[in-house]
Amino acid sequence: MTEFQPNLLAIIIVISTIGLLPLAIVTMTGFLKISVVLFLIRNALGVQASPPNLVLYGIALILTVYVTTPLVGNMYRELETHPVQIETVEGIQSAAETLAGPLRDYLSRFAEERERQFFMDASSSVWSEEARATLKSDDLIVLIPAFVASELTRAFEIGFLLYIPFLVVDLIVANVLMAMGMMMVSPTLISIPLKIFLFVAVEGWSRLMHGLILSYGG
């Protein structure tokens, strides 16, 4: 029974990690911004069911893997440089500290300073004095919510800019139909095919994905 305990601990850690992996992908990678932008552009086009949700999530996941590969590589190199043993509590703590370094650097690049400052200041109202005594602006407990807030803000900024040309098309079509006395014709019947044509003509999907990828460069 004594020999089985380390293996049991390792199994529990692996299962817990797999269970938390979707949450980590959503909150600590570019998946959040990429998926929101993709859904916003679909709504702007006016086609509510195409591409389907599964396709958009798949695209978001593929792009996320692409832009997050350097982070995963840095984590792997850290583990190679500082081998750890997850069979003990001390080994788990050591592994967490080793992986936290590259993750902290990644989140710091994209977490806006004002968001980090907010969560630092908010701790004085939400946390006890003992809990915030050692809190720093580069702690993961501050960086993760700051990163999420920053990514959401950027996603809706991009979505707003993408909506504008499609809104112009909707207004033009509606005014043209009204001027022609065709008020019984639904503007969406004309505007949706026109928006799709224009989006395809300018290679919209490719340009959008290229822009999302390059937004994580530098």
C-alpha positions as CSV (number, residue, x, y, z in Angstrom):
1,M,0.0,0.0,0.0
2,T,2.9,2.3,0.8
3,E,4.4,1.8,-2.7
4,F,1.1,2.6,-4.3
5,Q,0.6,6.1,-2.8
6,P,3.1,8.0,-5.1
7,N,1.4,6.5,-8.2
8,L,-2.0,7.4,-6.8
9,L,-0.9,11.0,-6.2
10,A,0.5,11.2,-9.7
11,I,-2.8,9.9,-11.2
12,I,-4.8,12.4,-9.2
13,I,-2.6,15.2,-10.4
14,V,-2.9,14.2,-14.1
15,I,-6.7,13.8,-13.9
16,S,-7.0,17.2,-12.2
17,T,-4.8,18.8,-14.8
18,I,-6.8,17.4,-17.6
19,G,-10.0,18.6,-15.9
20,L,-8.6,22.2,-15.5
21,L,-7.1,22.3,-19.0
22,P,-10.2,23.8,-20.8
23,L,-10.4,26.5,-18.1
24,A,-6.7,27.3,-18.6
25,I,-7.1,27.5,-22.4
26,V,-10.0,29.9,-22.2
27,T,-8.5,32.2,-19.5
28,M,-4.8,32.1,-20.1
29,T,-4.4,32.0,-23.9
30,G,-5.6,33.9,-27.0
31,F,-8.6,31.6,-27.3
32,L,-10.8,34.1,-25.5
33,K,-10.2,37.0,-27.9
34,I,-10.0,34.9,-31.1
35,S,-13.3,33.1,-30.4
36,V,-15.1,36.3,-29.5
37,V,-13.9,38.1,-32.7
38,L,-14.9,35.1,-34.9
39,F,-18.4,35.1,-33.4
40,L,-18.8,38.8,-33.8
41,I,-17.8,38.7,-37.4
42,R,-20.4,36.0,-38.0
43,N,-23.0,38.2,-36.4
44,A,-21.9,41.2,-38.4
45,L,-22.3,39.2,-41.6
46,G,-25.9,38.4,-40.5
47,V,-25.5,34.6,-41.0
48,Q,-26.4,33.2,-37.6
49,A,-25.7,29.5,-38.3
50,S,-22.8,29.5,-40.7
51,P,-20.1,28.8,-40.0
52,P,-21.5,26.6,-37.2
53,N,-20.3,27.0,-33.6
54,L,-18.1,23.9,-33.8
55,V,-16.3,25.2,-36.8
56,L,-15.6,28.6,-35.2
57,Y,-14.4,27.0,-32.0
58,G,-12.2,24.7,-34.0
59,I,-10.7,27.6,-35.9
60,A,-10.1,29.5,-32.6
61,L,-8.5,26.4,-31.1
62,I,-6.1,25.9,-34.0
63,L,-5.1,29.6,-34.1
64,T,-4.6,29.5,-30.3
65,V,-2.3,26.5,-30.5
66,Y,-0.3,28.3,-33.2
67,V,0.2,31.5,-31.2
68,T,0.7,29.6,-27.9
69,T,3.3,27.2,-29.1
70,P,6.2,29.4,-28.0
71,L,4.8,29.5,-24.5
72,V,4.5,25.8,-24.4
73,G,8.0,25.4,-25.7
74,N,9.4,27.7,-23.0
75,M,7.6,25.7,-20.3
76,Y,9.0,22.5,-21.7
77,R,12.5,23.9,-21.7
78,E,12.1,25.0,-18.2
79,L,11.0,21.5,-17.1
80,E,14.0,20.1,-19.0
81,T,16.4,22.5,-17.2
82,H,14.8,22.0,-13.8
83,P,13.5,18.4,-13.6
84,V,10.8,17.9,-11.1
85,Q,9.1,14.9,-9.4
86,I,5.3,15.1,-9.1
87,E,5.2,12.1,-6.7
88,T,5.6,14.4,-3.7
89,V,4.0,17.6,-2.5
90,E,7.4,19.4,-2.7
91,G,7.8,18.2,-6.3
92,I,4.4,19.6,-7.2
93,Q,5.2,23.0,-5.7
94,S,8.5,23.0,-7.6
95,A,6.8,22.1,-10.9
96,A,4.3,24.9,-10.3
97,E,7.0,27.5,-9.6
98,T,9.0,26.3,-12.7
99,L,6.0,26.6,-15.0
100,A,4.8,29.9,-13.5
101,G,7.8,31.8,-14.8
102,P,7.1,31.6,-18.6
103,L,3.3,31.9,-18.0
104,R,3.9,35.0,-16.0
105,D,6.0,36.6,-18.8
106,Y,3.3,35.7,-21.4
107,L,0.4,37.1,-19.4
108,S,2.4,40.3,-18.6
109,R,2.8,41.1,-22.3
110,F,-0.9,41.2,-22.9
111,A,-2.4,42.3,-19.6
112,E,-3.0,46.0,-19.6
113,E,-1.3,48.0,-16.9
114,R,-4.5,49.7,-15.9
115,E,-6.2,46.3,-15.4
116,R,-3.4,45.0,-13.3
117,Q,-3.5,48.2,-11.2
118,F,-7.2,47.8,-10.7
119,F,-6.9,44.2,-9.4
120,M,-4.1,45.4,-7.1
121,D,-6.2,48.2,-5.7
122,A,-9.3,46.1,-5.5
123,S,-7.5,43.7,-3.2
124,S,-7.6,46.3,-0.4
125,S,-11.4,46.1,-0.5
126,V,-12.0,42.4,-1.2
127,W,-9.1,40.7,0.5
128,S,-8.0,40.7,4.1
129,E,-4.8,42.6,5.1
130,E,-3.0,39.3,5.7
131,A,-3.9,38.0,2.3
132,R,-2.7,41.0,0.4
133,A,0.4,41.6,2.4
134,T,2.7,39.8,-0.1
135,L,0.6,40.5,-3.2
136,K,2.6,41.7,-6.2
137,S,1.5,43.0,-9.6
138,D,3.1,40.1,-11.4
139,D,1.4,37.4,-9.3
140,L,-0.8,35.0,-11.4
141,I,-3.8,35.8,-9.2
142,V,-3.5,39.4,-10.5
143,L,-2.3,38.7,-14.0
144,I,-4.9,36.1,-15.0
145,P,-8.0,38.3,-14.4
146,A,-6.2,41.3,-15.8
147,F,-5.3,39.3,-19.0
148,V,-9.0,38.2,-19.3
149,A,-10.3,41.8,-19.0
150,S,-7.7,43.1,-21.5
151,E,-8.4,40.4,-24.0
152,L,-12.2,40.9,-23.8
153,T,-11.7,44.7,-24.3
154,R,-9.5,44.1,-27.4
155,A,-11.9,41.6,-28.8
156,F,-14.8,44.0,-28.7
157,E,-12.7,46.8,-30.0
158,I,-11.9,44.6,-33.0
159,G,-15.5,43.6,-33.3
160,F,-16.7,47.2,-33.3
161,L,-14.3,48.1,-36.2
162,L,-15.5,45.0,-38.1
163,Y,-19.1,45.9,-37.6
164,I,-18.8,49.4,-39.1
165,P,-18.4,48.5,-42.9
166,F,-21.3,45.9,-42.6
167,L,-23.5,48.5,-40.9
168,V,-22.8,50.9,-43.7
169,V,-23.8,48.2,-46.2
170,D,-27.1,47.6,-44.3
171,L,-27.9,51.4,-44.2
172,I,-27.2,51.8,-48.0
173,V,-29.3,48.8,-48.9
174,A,-32.2,50.0,-46.7
175,N,-32.1,53.6,-48.1
176,V,-31.9,52.3,-51.7
177,L,-34.9,50.0,-51.2
178,M,-36.8,52.9,-49.6
179,A,-36.0,55.3,-52.4
180,M,-37.2,52.7,-54.9
181,G,-40.4,52.2,-53.0
182,M,-39.6,48.6,-52.2
183,M,-40.4,48.9,-48.5
184,M,-42.0,45.4,-48.5
185,V,-38.7,43.8,-49.3
186,S,-36.6,42.9,-46.3
187,P,-33.2,44.7,-46.4
188,T,-31.5,41.6,-45.1
189,L,-32.6,39.7,-48.2
190,I,-30.3,42.0,-50.2
191,S,-27.6,43.0,-47.7
192,I,-26.6,39.5,-46.5
193,P,-25.5,38.2,-50.0
194,L,-23.9,41.5,-50.7
195,K,-21.9,41.5,-47.4
196,I,-20.8,37.9,-48.0
197,F,-19.7,38.8,-51.5
198,L,-17.7,41.8,-50.3
199,F,-16.2,39.8,-47.4
200,V,-15.1,37.1,-49.8
201,A,-13.8,39.5,-52.4
202,V,-11.4,41.1,-49.9
203,E,-10.3,37.7,-48.6
204,G,-11.9,38.6,-45.3
205,W,-11.4,35.3,-43.4
206,S,-7.8,35.1,-44.3
207,R,-7.1,38.7,-43.4
208,L,-9.0,38.4,-40.2
209,M,-7.0,35.3,-39.1
210,H,-3.7,36.8,-40.2
211,G,-4.5,39.9,-38.1
212,L,-5.5,37.9,-35.0
213,I,-2.2,35.9,-35.2
214,L,-0.1,39.0,-35.7
215,S,-1.8,40.7,-32.7
216,Y,0.2,38.3,-30.5
217,G,3.6,39.1,-32.1
218,G,6.2,41.5,-31.0
